[in-house]
C-alpha cells in the first residue's frame, strides 16, 4: 500500500485484552501494563521509528490520560516529516484523546478497564 502501510487491513486477534506483538490498525503493541500503559510502534512507512504511548496516571478518585507521540530519525527527511505534519498529528491525536475520554466516561464506576 502506498498510504498507511500494512495496518489498514489488520485488527487485533483479541479485542478484550492487549497482547504484546499484536497488530492494532497500523500499529504494533510493543509494551502493555494493564490499567497503566500501552505503547504502540508504528508499522507505517515513515522515515524513522514512530511510536505512540498512553499512560493512565491516578490521582485520588480520578485519573489523567497522558498521550505521548514520538519519532526517532537520523535524517533531515525524517525531521521534515515530523515537523511538517505536526499540526495534522496534533489534530488527529486530540481527536483520539477526545474519543478515549468519551469512552472512559462510560466506564466510570465500573470494574471494566479502558486498556
Beta strands, then each sheet from edge to edge (+ up, - down):
strand 1: 23-24
strand 2: 27-33
strand 3: 37-42
strand 4: 49-59
strand 5: 62-72
sheet 1: 1+ 2- 3+ 4- 5+
end
